[in-house]
């Protein structure tokens, strides 16, 4: 089975698009960063280090310090697919991130986005 193309793309190359999507809807880079930290357990400094290194999505999630157990509460549709039904664990992690950014851009409160 061949790996999906997204796995080899650097997180840093997609990160500005996440920020842009959020800012177009009145949200902030700080909120995007908070989502990344909540989902993965990276500190802000470590997160910025991964971006600077050009870490790809596969390594970014594989090396995540502490994937948040509450991420499994994330449900819904991203790119026409229900995230809770995605079988590939890495693709599910990528789609969790996409879903959280979508919720941010849709104006959801951070408490709800972060499942608190």
ChimeraX commands (.cxc) that place a marker at each C-alpha (Angstrom):
marker #1 position 0.00,0.00,0.00 radius 0.5
marker #1 position 1.39,3.41,-0.94 radius 0.5
marker #1 position 1.46,6.21,1.60 radius 0.5
marker #1 position -0.81,9.18,1.14 radius 0.5
marker #1 position 0.95,12.26,-0.19 radius 0.5
marker #1 position 0.04,14.38,2.86 radius 0.5
marker #1 position 2.27,12.23,5.08 radius 0.5
marker #1 position 5.44,13.50,3.38 radius 0.5
marker #1 position 4.41,17.16,3.29 radius 0.5
marker #1 position 5.97,19.39,5.93 radius 0.5
marker #1 position 3.59,20.62,8.58 radius 0.5
marker #1 position 5.23,24.05,8.27 radius 0.5
marker #1 position 4.11,24.32,4.64 radius 0.5
marker #1 position 0.45,23.81,5.60 radius 0.5
marker #1 position 0.55,25.79,8.87 radius 0.5
marker #1 position 0.22,29.23,7.17 radius 0.5
marker #1 position -2.95,27.99,5.46 radius 0.5
marker #1 position -4.43,26.98,8.82 radius 0.5
marker #1 position -3.62,30.46,10.17 radius 0.5
marker #1 position -5.05,32.17,7.09 radius 0.5
marker #1 position -8.27,30.16,7.32 radius 0.5
marker #1 position -8.66,31.11,10.99 radius 0.5
marker #1 position -7.76,34.78,10.52 radius 0.5
marker #1 position -10.24,35.20,7.65 radius 0.5
marker #1 position -12.92,34.37,10.22 radius 0.5
marker #1 position -11.59,36.68,12.94 radius 0.5
marker #1 position -9.63,34.05,14.86 radius 0.5
marker #1 position -5.93,34.21,15.74 radius 0.5
marker #1 position -2.60,32.46,15.18 radius 0.5
marker #1 position -2.46,31.97,18.97 radius 0.5
marker #1 position -5.68,29.96,18.81 radius 0.5
marker #1 position -4.31,27.81,15.96 radius 0.5
marker #1 position -1.18,27.20,18.04 radius 0.5
marker #1 position -3.30,26.29,21.06 radius 0.5
marker #1 position -5.10,23.67,18.96 radius 0.5
marker #1 position -1.79,22.21,17.80 radius 0.5
marker #1 position -0.47,22.08,21.38 radius 0.5
marker #1 position -3.69,20.57,22.77 radius 0.5
marker #1 position -3.82,17.88,20.09 radius 0.5
marker #1 position -0.15,16.85,20.17 radius 0.5
marker #1 position 1.35,17.81,23.52 radius 0.5
marker #1 position 4.12,19.87,21.91 radius 0.5
marker #1 position 5.17,22.99,23.83 radius 0.5
marker #1 position 5.12,26.23,21.85 radius 0.5
marker #1 position 8.93,26.15,21.58 radius 0.5
marker #1 position 8.95,22.50,20.45 radius 0.5
marker #1 position 6.15,23.20,17.97 radius 0.5
marker #1 position 8.12,26.07,16.43 radius 0.5
marker #1 position 11.18,23.80,16.33 radius 0.5
marker #1 position 9.28,21.17,14.35 radius 0.5
marker #1 position 8.13,23.83,11.90 radius 0.5
marker #1 position 11.70,25.12,11.53 radius 0.5
marker #1 position 13.01,21.59,10.87 radius 0.5
marker #1 position 10.41,21.05,8.17 radius 0.5
marker #1 position 9.05,17.94,9.91 radius 0.5
marker #1 position 6.55,16.07,7.77 radius 0.5
marker #1 position 3.10,15.04,9.01 radius 0.5
marker #1 position 4.11,11.40,9.51 radius 0.5
marker #1 position 7.03,12.27,11.78 radius 0.5
marker #1 position 5.18,15.16,13.44 radius 0.5
marker #1 position 2.47,12.87,14.79 radius 0.5
marker #1 position 4.81,9.91,15.41 radius 0.5
marker #1 position 7.05,12.13,17.59 radius 0.5
marker #1 position 4.23,14.02,19.32 radius 0.5
marker #1 position 4.99,14.14,23.04 radius 0.5
marker #1 position 1.45,13.35,24.22 radius 0.5
marker #1 position -1.45,12.92,21.82 radius 0.5
marker #1 position -4.48,14.14,23.72 radius 0.5
marker #1 position -6.77,11.24,24.66 radius 0.5
marker #1 position -9.79,13.56,24.29 radius 0.5
marker #1 position -9.06,13.82,20.56 radius 0.5
marker #1 position -11.15,10.70,20.15 radius 0.5
marker #1 position -14.19,12.84,21.02 radius 0.5
marker #1 position -13.70,14.68,17.72 radius 0.5
marker #1 position -16.42,13.64,15.31 radius 0.5
marker #1 position -17.88,14.98,12.13 radius 0.5
marker #1 position -17.09,15.30,8.45 radius 0.5
marker #1 position -13.88,16.62,6.90 radius 0.5
marker #1 position -13.35,16.45,3.15 radius 0.5
marker #1 position -16.52,14.39,2.86 radius 0.5
marker #1 position -15.32,11.70,5.27 radius 0.5
marker #1 position -16.39,11.06,8.86 radius 0.5
marker #1 position -13.23,11.42,10.98 radius 0.5
marker #1 position -14.36,8.78,13.45 radius 0.5
marker #1 position -14.59,6.23,10.61 radius 0.5
marker #1 position -11.09,6.75,9.20 radius 0.5
marker #1 position -9.21,3.49,9.63 radius 0.5
marker #1 position -5.66,4.69,8.95 radius 0.5
marker #1 position -4.45,6.04,12.34 radius 0.5
marker #1 position -2.15,8.68,10.82 radius 0.5
marker #1 position -4.81,9.97,8.42 radius 0.5
marker #1 position -7.22,10.15,11.38 radius 0.5
marker #1 position -4.72,12.37,13.27 radius 0.5
marker #1 position -4.34,14.67,10.26 radius 0.5
marker #1 position -8.10,14.90,9.89 radius 0.5
marker #1 position -8.55,15.59,13.60 radius 0.5
marker #1 position -6.32,18.62,13.12 radius 0.5
marker #1 position -8.26,19.69,10.02 radius 0.5
marker #1 position -11.57,19.32,11.87 radius 0.5
marker #1 position -10.39,21.41,14.82 radius 0.5
marker #1 position -9.21,24.19,12.50 radius 0.5
marker #1 position -12.57,24.02,10.67 radius 0.5
marker #1 position -14.40,24.39,13.98 radius 0.5
marker #1 position -12.21,27.38,14.88 radius 0.5
marker #1 position -12.95,29.03,11.54 radius 0.5
marker #1 position -16.66,28.40,12.04 radius 0.5
marker #1 position -16.59,30.43,15.24 radius 0.5
marker #1 position -16.88,27.66,17.81 radius 0.5
marker #1 position -15.75,28.54,21.32 radius 0.5
marker #1 position -12.27,27.25,22.22 radius 0.5
marker #1 position -13.71,25.31,25.19 radius 0.5
marker #1 position -15.89,23.29,22.80 radius 0.5
marker #1 position -13.11,22.88,20.22 radius 0.5
marker #1 position -10.77,21.54,22.89 radius 0.5
marker #1 position -13.47,19.24,24.27 radius 0.5
marker #1 position -13.29,20.66,27.80 radius 0.5
marker link #1:1,2 radius 0.2
marker link #1:2,3 radius 0.2
marker link #1:3,4 radius 0.2
marker link #1:4,5 radius 0.2
marker link #1:5,6 radius 0.2
marker link #1:6,7 radius 0.2
marker link #1:7,8 radius 0.2
marker link #1:8,9 radius 0.2
marker link #1:9,10 radius 0.2
marker link #1:10,11 radius 0.2
marker link #1:11,12 radius 0.2
marker link #1:12,13 radius 0.2
marker link #1:13,14 radius 0.2
marker link #1:14,15 radius 0.2
marker link #1:15,16 radius 0.2
marker link #1:16,17 radius 0.2
marker link #1:17,18 radius 0.2
marker link #1:18,19 radius 0.2
marker link #1:19,20 radius 0.2
marker link #1:20,21 radius 0.2
marker link #1:21,22 radius 0.2
marker link #1:22,23 radius 0.2
marker link #1:23,24 radius 0.2
marker link #1:24,25 radius 0.2
marker link #1:25,26 radius 0.2
marker link #1:26,27 radius 0.2
marker link #1:27,28 radius 0.2
marker link #1:28,29 radius 0.2
marker link #1:29,30 radius 0.2
marker link #1:30,31 radius 0.2
marker link #1:31,32 radius 0.2
marker link #1:32,33 radius 0.2
marker link #1:33,34 radius 0.2
marker link #1:34,35 radius 0.2
marker link #1:35,36 radius 0.2
marker link #1:36,37 radius 0.2
marker link #1:37,38 radius 0.2
marker link #1:38,39 radius 0.2
marker link #1:39,40 radius 0.2
marker link #1:40,41 radius 0.2
marker link #1:41,42 radius 0.2
marker link #1:42,43 radius 0.2
marker link #1:43,44 radius 0.2
marker link #1:44,45 radius 0.2
marker link #1:45,46 radius 0.2
marker link #1:46,47 radius 0.2
marker link #1:47,48 radius 0.2
marker link #1:48,49 radius 0.2
marker link #1:49,50 radius 0.2
marker link #1:50,51 radius 0.2
marker link #1:51,52 radius 0.2
marker link #1:52,53 radius 0.2
marker link #1:53,54 radius 0.2
marker link #1:54,55 radius 0.2
marker link #1:55,56 radius 0.2
marker link #1:56,57 radius 0.2
marker link #1:57,58 radius 0.2
marker link #1:58,59 radius 0.2
marker link #1:59,60 radius 0.2
marker link #1:60,61 radius 0.2
marker link #1:61,62 radius 0.2
marker link #1:62,63 radius 0.2
marker link #1:63,64 radius 0.2
marker link #1:64,65 radius 0.2
marker link #1:65,66 radius 0.2
marker link #1:66,67 radius 0.2
marker link #1:67,68 radius 0.2
marker link #1:68,69 radius 0.2
marker link #1:69,70 radius 0.2
marker link #1:70,71 radius 0.2
marker link #1:71,72 radius 0.2
marker link #1:72,73 radius 0.2
marker link #1:73,74 radius 0.2
marker link #1:74,75 radius 0.2
marker link #1:75,76 radius 0.2
marker link #1:76,77 radius 0.2
marker link #1:77,78 radius 0.2
marker link #1:78,79 radius 0.2
marker link #1:79,80 radius 0.2
marker link #1:80,81 radius 0.2
marker link #1:81,82 radius 0.2
marker link #1:82,83 radius 0.2
marker link #1:83,84 radius 0.2
marker link #1:84,85 radius 0.2
marker link #1:85,86 radius 0.2
marker link #1:86,87 radius 0.2
marker link #1:87,88 radius 0.2
marker link #1:88,89 radius 0.2
marker link #1:89,90 radius 0.2
marker link #1:90,91 radius 0.2
marker link #1:91,92 radius 0.2
marker link #1:92,93 radius 0.2
marker link #1:93,94 radius 0.2
marker link #1:94,95 radius 0.2
marker link #1:95,96 radius 0.2
marker link #1:96,97 radius 0.2
marker link #1:97,98 radius 0.2
marker link #1:98,99 radius 0.2
marker link #1:99,100 radius 0.2
marker link #1:100,101 radius 0.2
marker link #1:101,102 radius 0.2
marker link #1:102,103 radius 0.2
marker link #1:103,104 radius 0.2
marker link #1:104,105 radius 0.2
marker link #1:105,106 radius 0.2
marker link #1:106,107 radius 0.2
marker link #1:107,108 radius 0.2
marker link #1:108,109 radius 0.2
marker link #1:109,110 radius 0.2
marker link #1:110,111 radius 0.2
marker link #1:111,112 radius 0.2
marker link #1:112,113 radius 0.2
marker link #1:113,114 radius 0.2
marker link #1:114,115 radius 0.2
marker link #1:115,116 radius 0.2
view
